[in-house]
Amino acid sequence: MTLKVHQFPCLSDNYGFLLHDPDSGETAAIDTPDGEEYLRQAKAQGWAITHIWNTHWHPDHAGGNEAIVEATGAKVIAPTEVEKLSSIDRVVTHGDTVQLGEHRADVIDVSGHTNGHIAFHLPDDKIAFVGDSVFALGCGRMFEGQPQQFWGSLQRIKALPEDTVLYCAHEYTAANAKFALHADPDNAQLQAYAEDITAKRERDEPTVPTVLSRELATNPFLRADDPALAERWGGGAPHETFAALRAAKDDF
């Protein structure tokens, strides 16, 4: 049977995700912004949380680990940096694989927002949980990484199949759209996307998940290798254009 993803709002602007395999009965909490809310949501679905998959160490992604483990005995699978907040049962890094029942997830290095940030890509299910590495029309603030490192991470995301559904962790899309239109004002696909986002938010609908194909055409951070953006924002190499875009977004 197909994996089920249950998405729900958490904290002020996070999304929580529960990934459930009906065949095995296993359920992974993808990041843990609010442990108690995850437990409530799992109970409402009739699911038992068996695993926690963390993308990075920030408290709005791993701060609920201990509450969930205490309540369920779930096994924590995470990059080593999560040890800042909780114990880890299995440390994973780029190139590792993890399982939920018979479903495989590939671990991808997407560092830059933080130095240990990872994503979980389930190729057979055409989904990826990308944390704060990339957002709909945006990317995470570069707290710990360097531009060349972060650009390399975005290239690994860009290399996924274009029909991959990206589950990113925040409802930032309306603000991201405003900057994207500033960064890339002549992009007709972006203009249409921004209109869709405005309509969704007016109806209080989520803009997450997104699809990689749409982001490749419209997300300025994924398009830092586009000559038009390089001409507009400068940089002799894509990571330099990316750095200029990220700095501009920080001040936008």
Contacts in CASP RR format, 6 or more apart in sequence:
PFRMAT RR
TARGET T0000
AUTHOR 0000-0000-0000
METHOD contacts of the structure
MODEL  1
MTLKVHQFPCLSDNYGFLLHDPDSGETAAIDTPDGEEYLRQAKAQGWAIT
HIWNTHWHPDHAGGNEAIVEATGAKVIAPTEVEKLSSIDRVVTHGDTVQL
GEHRADVIDVSGHTNGHIAFHLPDDKIAFVGDSVFALGCGRMFEGQPQQF
WGSLQRIKALPEDTVLYCAHEYTAANAKFALHADPDNAQLQAYAEDITAK
RERDEPTVPTVLSRELATNPFLRADDPALAERWGGGAPHETFAALRAAKD
DF
1 21 0 8 1.000
1 22 0 8 1.000
1 23 0 8 1.000
2 22 0 8 1.000
2 125 0 8 1.000
3 19 0 8 1.000
3 20 0 8 1.000
3 21 0 8 1.000
3 100 0 8 1.000
3 103 0 8 1.000
3 122 0 8 1.000
3 125 0 8 1.000
3 127 0 8 1.000
4 19 0 8 1.000
4 20 0 8 1.000
4 21 0 8 1.000
4 22 0 8 1.000
5 17 0 8 1.000
5 18 0 8 1.000
5 19 0 8 1.000
5 20 0 8 1.000
5 127 0 8 1.000
5 167 0 8 1.000
6 17 0 8 1.000
6 18 0 8 1.000
6 20 0 8 1.000
6 41 0 8 1.000
6 45 0 8 1.000
6 47 0 8 1.000
7 15 0 8 1.000
7 16 0 8 1.000
7 17 0 8 1.000
7 167 0 8 1.000
7 206 0 8 1.000
7 208 0 8 1.000
7 209 0 8 1.000
8 15 0 8 1.000
8 16 0 8 1.000
8 37 0 8 1.000
8 41 0 8 1.000
9 15 0 8 1.000
9 16 0 8 1.000
9 171 0 8 1.000
9 206 0 8 1.000
10 16 0 8 1.000
10 33 0 8 1.000
10 34 0 8 1.000
10 37 0 8 1.000
10 38 0 8 1.000
11 33 0 8 1.000
11 34 0 8 1.000
11 60 0 8 1.000
13 170 0 8 1.000
13 171 0 8 1.000
13 172 0 8 1.000
14 33 0 8 1.000
14 34 0 8 1.000
14 60 0 8 1.000
14 169 0 8 1.000
14 170 0 8 1.000
14 171 0 8 1.000
15 167 0 8 1.000
15 168 0 8 1.000
15 169 0 8 1.000
15 170 0 8 1.000
15 171 0 8 1.000
15 206 0 8 1.000
15 208 0 8 1.000
16 30 0 8 1.000
16 31 0 8 1.000
16 33 0 8 1.000
16 37 0 8 1.000
16 38 0 8 1.000
16 41 0 8 1.000
16 169 0 8 1.000
17 29 0 8 1.000
17 30 0 8 1.000
17 31 0 8 1.000
17 129 0 8 1.000
17 167 0 8 1.000
18 27 0 8 1.000
18 28 0 8 1.000
18 29 0 8 1.000
18 30 0 8 1.000
18 38 0 8 1.000
18 41 0 8 1.000
18 42 0 8 1.000
18 45 0 8 1.000
18 47 0 8 1.000
18 49 0 8 1.000
19 27 0 8 1.000
19 28 0 8 1.000
19 30 0 8 1.000
19 53 0 8 1.000
19 100 0 8 1.000
19 129 0 8 1.000
20 26 0 8 1.000
20 27 0 8 1.000
20 28 0 8 1.000
20 45 0 8 1.000
20 47 0 8 1.000
21 27 0 8 1.000
21 100 0 8 1.000
21 101 0 8 1.000
21 102 0 8 1.000
21 103 0 8 1.000
23 101 0 8 1.000
23 102 0 8 1.000
24 100 0 8 1.000
24 101 0 8 1.000
24 102 0 8 1.000
25 47 0 8 1.000
25 48 0 8 1.000
25 50 0 8 1.000
25 101 0 8 1.000
26 50 0 8 1.000
26 51 0 8 1.000
26 100 0 8 1.000
26 101 0 8 1.000
27 42 0 8 1.000
27 47 0 8 1.000
27 48 0 8 1.000
27 49 0 8 1.000
27 50 0 8 1.000
27 51 0 8 1.000
28 49 0 8 1.000
28 50 0 8 1.000
28 51 0 8 1.000
28 52 0 8 1.000
28 53 0 8 1.000
28 100 0 8 1.000
29 35 0 8 1.000
29 38 0 8 1.000
29 42 0 8 1.000
29 49 0 8 1.000
29 51 0 8 1.000
29 52 0 8 1.000
29 53 0 8 1.000
29 68 0 8 1.000
29 74 0 8 1.000
30 53 0 8 1.000
30 55 0 8 1.000
30 120 0 8 1.000
30 129 0 8 1.000
30 167 0 8 1.000
31 53 0 8 1.000
31 54 0 8 1.000
31 55 0 8 1.000
31 60 0 8 1.000
31 61 0 8 1.000
31 62 0 8 1.000
31 129 0 8 1.000
31 131 0 8 1.000
31 169 0 8 1.000
32 38 0 8 1.000
32 52 0 8 1.000
32 54 0 8 1.000
32 61 0 8 1.000
32 62 0 8 1.000
32 63 0 8 1.000
32 64 0 8 1.000
32 65 0 8 1.000
32 67 0 8 1.000
32 68 0 8 1.000
33 60 0 8 1.000
33 61 0 8 1.000
33 63 0 8 1.000
33 64 0 8 1.000
33 169 0 8 1.000
34 64 0 8 1.000
35 63 0 8 1.000
35 64 0 8 1.000
35 65 0 8 1.000
35 67 0 8 1.000
35 68 0 8 1.000
36 67 0 8 1.000
38 49 0 8 1.000
38 64 0 8 1.000
38 68 0 8 1.000
39 49 0 8 1.000
39 67 0 8 1.000
39 68 0 8 1.000
39 71 0 8 1.000
39 72 0 8 1.000
42 48 0 8 1.000
42 49 0 8 1.000
48 72 0 8 1.000
49 68 0 8 1.000
49 72 0 8 1.000
49 74 0 8 1.000
50 72 0 8 1.000
50 74 0 8 1.000
50 75 0 8 1.000
51 74 0 8 1.000
51 75 0 8 1.000
51 76 0 8 1.000
51 77 0 8 1.000
51 100 0 8 1.000
52 65 0 8 1.000
52 68 0 8 1.000
52 69 0 8 1.000
52 74 0 8 1.000
52 75 0 8 1.000
52 76 0 8 1.000
52 77 0 8 1.000
52 78 0 8 1.000
53 77 0 8 1.000
53 78 0 8 1.000
53 98 0 8 1.000
53 105 0 8 1.000
53 120 0 8 1.000
53 129 0 8 1.000
54 61 0 8 1.000
54 62 0 8 1.000
54 65 0 8 1.000
54 76 0 8 1.000
54 77 0 8 1.000
54 78 0 8 1.000
54 79 0 8 1.000
54 82 0 8 1.000
55 61 0 8 1.000
55 79 0 8 1.000
55 110 0 8 1.000
55 117 0 8 1.000
55 118 0 8 1.000
55 119 0 8 1.000
55 120 0 8 1.000
55 129 0 8 1.000
55 130 0 8 1.000
55 131 0 8 1.000
55 132 0 8 1.000
55 133 0 8 1.000
55 169 0 8 1.000
56 62 0 8 1.000
56 79 0 8 1.000
56 81 0 8 1.000
56 82 0 8 1.000
56 113 0 8 1.000
56 114 0 8 1.000
56 116 0 8 1.000
56 117 0 8 1.000
56 118 0 8 1.000
56 131 0 8 1.000
56 132 0 8 1.000
57 79 0 8 1.000
57 81 0 8 1.000
57 82 0 8 1.000
57 84 0 8 1.000
57 85 0 8 1.000
57 114 0 8 1.000
57 116 0 8 1.000
58 114 0 8 1.000
58 132 0 8 1.000
59 85 0 8 1.000
60 169 0 8 1.000
61 131 0 8 1.000
61 132 0 8 1.000
61 169 0 8 1.000
62 78 0 8 1.000
62 82 0 8 1.000
62 85 0 8 1.000
62 86 0 8 1.000
63 85 0 8 1.000
63 86 0 8 1.000
64 86 0 8 1.000
65 76 0 8 1.000
65 82 0 8 1.000
65 85 0 8 1.000
65 86 0 8 1.000
66 85 0 8 1.000
66 86 0 8 1.000
68 74 0 8 1.000
69 76 0 8 1.000
69 86 0 8 1.000
69 87 0 8 1.000
75 89 0 8 1.000
75 90 0 8 1.000
76 82 0 8 1.000
76 86 0 8 1.000
76 87 0 8 1.000
76 88 0 8 1.000
76 89 0 8 1.000
76 90 0 8 1.000
77 88 0 8 1.000
77 89 0 8 1.000
77 90 0 8 1.000
77 92 0 8 1.000
77 98 0 8 1.000
78 88 0 8 1.000
78 90 0 8 1.000
78 91 0 8 1.000
78 92 0 8 1.000
79 91 0 8 1.000
79 92 0 8 1.000
79 93 0 8 1.000
79 116 0 8 1.000
79 117 0 8 1.000
79 118 0 8 1.000
80 88 0 8 1.000
80 91 0 8 1.000
80 93 0 8 1.000
80 116 0 8 1.000
81 114 0 8 1.000
81 115 0 8 1.000
81 116 0 8 1.000
82 88 0 8 1.000
90 98 0 8 1.000
92 98 0 8 1.000
92 107 0 8 1.000
92 118 0 8 1.000
93 107 0 8 1.000
93 109 0 8 1.000
93 118 0 8 1.000
94 107 0 8 1.000
94 108 0 8 1.000
94 109 0 8 1.000
94 118 0 8 1.000
95 106 0 8 1.000
95 107 0 8 1.000
95 108 0 8 1.000
95 109 0 8 1.000
96 106 0 8 1.000
96 107 0 8 1.000
97 104 0 8 1.000
97 105 0 8 1.000
97 106 0 8 1.000
97 107 0 8 1.000
98 104 0 8 1.000
98 105 0 8 1.000
98 107 0 8 1.000
98 120 0 8 1.000
99 105 0 8 1.000
103 122 0 8 1.000
103 124 0 8 1.000
103 125 0 8 1.000
104 122 0 8 1.000
104 123 0 8 1.000
104 124 0 8 1.000
105 120 0 8 1.000
105 121 0 8 1.000
105 122 0 8 1.000
106 120 0 8 1.000
106 121 0 8 1.000
106 122 0 8 1.000
106 123 0 8 1.000
107 118 0 8 1.000
107 119 0 8 1.000
107 120 0 8 1.000
108 118 0 8 1.000
108 119 0 8 1.000
108 120 0 8 1.000
108 121 0 8 1.000
108 128 0 8 1.000
108 156 0 8 1.000
108 157 0 8 1.000
109 116 0 8 1.000
109 117 0 8 1.000
109 118 0 8 1.000
109 153 0 8 1.000
109 156 0 8 1.000
110 117 0 8 1.000
110 118 0 8 1.000
110 119 0 8 1.000
110 130 0 8 1.000
110 131 0 8 1.000
110 133 0 8 1.000
110 134 0 8 1.000
110 153 0 8 1.000
110 154 0 8 1.000
110 156 0 8 1.000
110 157 0 8 1.000
111 117 0 8 1.000
111 118 0 8 1.000
111 144 0 8 1.000
111 145 0 8 1.000
111 149 0 8 1.000
111 150 0 8 1.000
111 153 0 8 1.000
112 133 0 8 1.000
112 142 0 8 1.000
112 143 0 8 1.000
112 144 0 8 1.000
112 145 0 8 1.000
112 146 0 8 1.000
112 149 0 8 1.000
112 150 0 8 1.000
112 153 0 8 1.000
113 132 0 8 1.000
113 133 0 8 1.000
113 139 0 8 1.000
113 140 0 8 1.000
113 141 0 8 1.000
113 142 0 8 1.000
113 143 0 8 1.000
113 144 0 8 1.000
113 145 0 8 1.000
113 150 0 8 1.000
114 143 0 8 1.000
114 144 0 8 1.000
114 145 0 8 1.000
115 144 0 8 1.000
115 145 0 8 1.000
116 144 0 8 1.000
117 131 0 8 1.000
117 132 0 8 1.000
117 133 0 8 1.000
117 153 0 8 1.000
119 128 0 8 1.000
119 129 0 8 1.000
119 130 0 8 1.000
119 131 0 8 1.000
119 133 0 8 1.000
119 157 0 8 1.000
120 128 0 8 1.000
120 129 0 8 1.000
121 127 0 8 1.000
121 128 0 8 1.000
121 160 0 8 1.000
121 164 0 8 1.000
122 128 0 8 1.000
123 161 0 8 1.000
126 161 0 8 1.000
126 163 0 8 1.000
126 164 0 8 1.000
126 165 0 8 1.000
127 164 0 8 1.000
127 165 0 8 1.000
127 166 0 8 1.000
127 167 0 8 1.000
127 209 0 8 1.000
128 157 0 8 1.000
128 160 0 8 1.000
128 164 0 8 1.000
128 165 0 8 1.000
128 166 0 8 1.000
128 167 0 8 1.000
129 167 0 8 1.000
130 157 0 8 1.000
130 166 0 8 1.000
130 167 0 8 1.000
130 168 0 8 1.000
130 169 0 8 1.000
131 167 0 8 1.000
131 168 0 8 1.000
131 169 0 8 1.000
132 140 0 8 1.000
132 168 0 8 1.000
132 169 0 8 1.000
132 170 0 8 1.000
133 139 0 8 1.000
133 140 0 8 1.000
133 153 0 8 1.000
133 154 0 8 1.000
133 157 0 8 1.000
134 140 0 8 1.000
134 154 0 8 1.000
134 157 0 8 1.000
134 166 0 8 1.000
134 168 0 8 1.000
134 215 0 8 1.000
134 219 0 8 1.000
134 221 0 8 1.000
134 222 0 8 1.000
135 168 0 8 1.000
135 169 0 8 1.000
135 170 0 8 1.000
135 172 0 8 1.000
135 173 0 8 1.000
135 176 0 8 1.000
136 166 0 8 1.000
136 168 0 8 1.000
136 172 0 8 1.000
136 173 0 8 1.000
136 176 0 8 1.000
136 197 0 8 1.000
136 207 0 8 1.000
136 208 0 8 1.000
136 210 0 8 1.000
136 215 0 8 1.000
136 219 0 8 1.000
137 173 0 8 1.000
137 176 0 8 1.000
137 177 0 8 1.000
137 179 0 8 1.000
137 180 0 8 1.000
137 190 0 8 1.000
137 193 0 8 1.000
137 194 0 8 1.000
137 197 0 8 1.000
137 215 0 8 1.000
137 218 0 8 1.000
137 219 0 8 1.000
137 220 0 8 1.000
138 172 0 8 1.000
138 176 0 8 1.000
138 179 0 8 1.000
138 180 0 8 1.000
138 219 0 8 1.000
138 220 0 8 1.000
138 221 0 8 1.000
138 249 0 8 1.000
139 150 0 8 1.000
139 154 0 8 1.000
139 219 0 8 1.000
139 221 0 8 1.000
139 222 0 8 1.000
139 246 0 8 1.000
141 246 0 8 1.000
141 250 0 8 1.000
142 150 0 8 1.000
142 246 0 8 1.000
147 239 0 8 1.000
147 240 0 8 1.000
147 242 0 8 1.000
147 243 0 8 1.000
147 246 0 8 1.000
148 239 0 8 1.000
150 239 0 8 1.000
150 242 0 8 1.000
150 246 0 8 1.000
151 224 0 8 1.000
151 238 0 8 1.000
151 239 0 8 1.000
151 242 0 8 1.000
152 239 0 8 1.000
154 221 0 8 1.000
154 222 0 8 1.000
154 224 0 8 1.000
154 242 0 8 1.000
157 166 0 8 1.000
157 212 0 8 1.000
157 222 0 8 1.000
158 212 0 8 1.000
158 216 0 8 1.000
158 222 0 8 1.000
160 212 0 8 1.000
161 212 0 8 1.000
162 211 0 8 1.000
162 212 0 8 1.000
162 213 0 8 1.000
162 216 0 8 1.000
163 211 0 8 1.000
163 212 0 8 1.000
163 213 0 8 1.000
164 211 0 8 1.000
164 212 0 8 1.000
165 209 0 8 1.000
165 210 0 8 1.000
165 211 0 8 1.000
165 212 0 8 1.000
166 209 0 8 1.000
166 210 0 8 1.000
166 211 0 8 1.000
166 212 0 8 1.000
166 215 0 8 1.000
167 208 0 8 1.000
167 209 0 8 1.000
168 208 0 8 1.000
168 209 0 8 1.000
168 210 0 8 1.000
170 208 0 8 1.000
171 206 0 8 1.000
171 207 0 8 1.000
171 208 0 8 1.000
173 197 0 8 1.000
173 201 0 8 1.000
173 207 0 8 1.000
173 208 0 8 1.000
173 210 0 8 1.000
174 197 0 8 1.000
174 198 0 8 1.000
174 201 0 8 1.000
174 207 0 8 1.000
177 190 0 8 1.000
177 193 0 8 1.000
177 194 0 8 1.000
177 197 0 8 1.000
177 198 0 8 1.000
178 252 0 8 1.000
179 220 0 8 1.000
179 248 0 8 1.000
179 249 0 8 1.000
179 252 0 8 1.000
180 187 0 8 1.000
180 190 0 8 1.000
180 194 0 8 1.000
180 218 0 8 1.000
180 219 0 8 1.000
180 220 0 8 1.000
181 190 0 8 1.000
181 191 0 8 1.000
181 194 0 8 1.000
182 252 0 8 1.000
183 220 0 8 1.000
183 229 0 8 1.000
183 232 0 8 1.000
183 233 0 8 1.000
183 245 0 8 1.000
183 248 0 8 1.000
183 249 0 8 1.000
184 190 0 8 1.000
184 218 0 8 1.000
184 220 0 8 1.000
184 223 0 8 1.000
184 228 0 8 1.000
184 229 0 8 1.000
184 232 0 8 1.000
186 228 0 8 1.000
187 217 0 8 1.000
187 218 0 8 1.000
189 214 0 8 1.000
189 217 0 8 1.000
189 218 0 8 1.000
190 217 0 8 1.000
190 218 0 8 1.000
193 214 0 8 1.000
193 218 0 8 1.000
197 207 0 8 1.000
200 206 0 8 1.000
200 207 0 8 1.000
201 207 0 8 1.000
215 222 0 8 1.000
216 222 0 8 1.000
216 223 0 8 1.000
220 229 0 8 1.000
220 245 0 8 1.000
221 242 0 8 1.000
221 245 0 8 1.000
221 246 0 8 1.000
223 229 0 8 1.000
224 230 0 8 1.000
224 238 0 8 1.000
224 239 0 8 1.000
224 241 0 8 1.000
224 242 0 8 1.000
224 245 0 8 1.000
225 238 0 8 1.000
225 241 0 8 1.000
229 241 0 8 1.000
229 245 0 8 1.000
230 236 0 8 1.000
230 238 0 8 1.000
230 241 0 8 1.000
233 241 0 8 1.000
233 244 0 8 1.000
233 245 0 8 1.000
233 248 0 8 1.000
234 240 0 8 1.000
234 241 0 8 1.000
234 244 0 8 1.000
235 241 0 8 1.000
235 244 0 8 1.000
END
